[in-house]
């Protein structure tokens, strides 16, 4: 159990990219939830002026970074990078010390941060480095479906070459452990999707399913896990199929994200598995095109905060 599982500790919501919708939905979610999620107080961490510019009036709920930022909606500025990065670092540090129950991160813009000296591909890799976790795994979750893409931002042509039996086994172990620890599922059921149509059709439509994925499923089963696969992805996500598993391990980005965004476009949550701390995030980006227009939808941020509270409480039990 991590120190961050204290039931009375607050949940921290990072500022994210100041020019995007992140601070807007953070403030909107704070107001919609009345400053609490379950038994946890909510705190917004970043430059207070950015949150205030987005309508935050409860200054006592603001945790200030030393670096300052300027909000110009829809106009990102690399000079804000230090404040964005510091908000994440500070939030993670507080969670590691047991002073926060979870960290909910508002969206960042990687290109802008890299211009300011950021050297990580994204949030997940940065969080892995900050927590010194051996491996971090991205899950997209809602009350209808939980999915994990084994490979993420790869060209589709490169996916078969990136698949290994060891990667499927390692990722499967992380998912099963998280389902127990973070979601309170005593006997997790994991479905593993095949790569090719009809999971390879006994080798007629590709060798990866039988040669790479099936041995991984067999290994996971010998370790006592309830795992099935490789399963044909085209019949894996209808109502009756989803009732037979608690999470699905998919082989590539769209195989995982198309079903969850179809089922839960507005309330899907990005969850990082494998960390010592609880971290969630809304499943959307900075949306510069609508920042400052009042059109940003806070439902995914609200769902991320609620899920973070539930996960923190599950760890504390």
Rosetta blueprint (number, residue, H / E / L):
1 X L
2 X L
3 X H
4 X H
5 X H
6 X L
7 X L
8 X L
9 X L
10 X E
11 X E
12 X E
13 X E
14 X E
15 X L
16 X L
17 X L
18 X L
19 X L
20 X L
21 X L
22 X H
23 X H
24 X H
25 X H
26 X H
27 X H
28 X H
29 X H
30 X H
31 X H
32 X H
33 X L
34 X L
35 X L
36 X E
37 X E
38 X L
39 X L
40 X E
41 X E
42 X E
43 X E
44 X E
45 X E
46 X E
47 X L
48 X H
49 X H
50 X H
51 X H
52 X H
53 X H
54 X L
55 X L
56 X L
57 X L
58 X L
59 X H
60 X H
61 X H
62 X E
63 X E
64 X E
65 X L
66 X L
67 X L
68 X L
69 X L
70 X L
71 X L
72 X L
73 X L
74 X L
75 X L
76 X L
77 X L
78 X H
79 X H
80 X H
81 X H
82 X H
83 X H
84 X H
85 X H
86 X H
87 X H
88 X H
89 X H
90 X H
91 X H
92 X H
93 X H
94 X H
95 X H
96 X H
97 X L
98 X L
99 X L
100 X E
101 X E
102 X E
103 X E
104 X E
105 X E
106 X L
107 X L
108 X L
109 X L
110 X H
111 X H
112 X H
113 X H
114 X H
115 X H
116 X L
117 X L
118 X L
119 X L
120 X L
121 X L
122 X L
123 X H
124 X H
125 X H
126 X H
127 X H
128 X H
129 X H
130 X H
131 X H
132 X L
133 X L
134 X L
135 X L
136 X L
137 X E
138 X E
139 X E
140 X E
141 X E
142 X L
143 X L
144 X L
145 X L
146 X E
147 X E
148 X E
149 X E
150 X L
151 X L
152 X L
153 X L
154 X L
155 X L
156 X H
157 X H
158 X H
159 X H
160 X H
161 X H
162 X H
163 X L
164 X L
165 X H
166 X H
167 X H
168 X H
169 X H
170 X H
171 X H
172 X H
173 X H
174 X H
175 X H
176 X H
177 X H
178 X H
179 X H
180 X H
181 X H
182 X L
183 X L
184 X L
185 X L
186 X L
187 X L
188 X L
189 X E
190 X E
191 X E
192 X E
193 X E
194 X L
195 X L
196 X L
197 X H
198 X H
199 X H
200 X H
201 X L
202 X L
203 X L
204 X L
205 X L
206 X L
207 X L
208 X H
209 X H
210 X H
211 X H
212 X H
213 X H
214 X H
215 X H
216 X H
217 X H
218 X H
219 X H
220 X H
221 X H
222 X H
223 X L
224 X L
225 X L
226 X E
227 X E
228 X E
229 X E
230 X E
231 X E
232 X L
233 X H
234 X H
235 X H
236 X L
237 X L
238 X L
239 X H
240 X H
241 X H
242 X H
243 X L
244 X L
245 X L
246 X L
247 X E
248 X E
249 X E
250 X E
251 X L
252 X L
253 X H
254 X H
255 X H
256 X H
257 X H
258 X H
259 X H
260 X H
261 X H
262 X H
263 X H
264 X L
265 X L
266 X L
267 X L
268 X L
269 X E
270 X E
271 X E
272 X E
273 X E
274 X L
275 X L
276 X L
277 X L
278 X L
279 X E
280 X E
281 X E
282 X E
283 X L
284 X L
285 X L
286 X L
287 X L
288 X L
289 X L
290 X L
291 X L
292 X L
293 X L
294 X L
295 X L
296 X L
297 X L
298 X L
299 X H
300 X H
301 X H
302 X H
303 X H
304 X H
305 X H
306 X H
307 X H
308 X H
309 X H
310 X H
311 X H
312 X H
313 X H
314 X H
315 X H
316 X H
317 X L
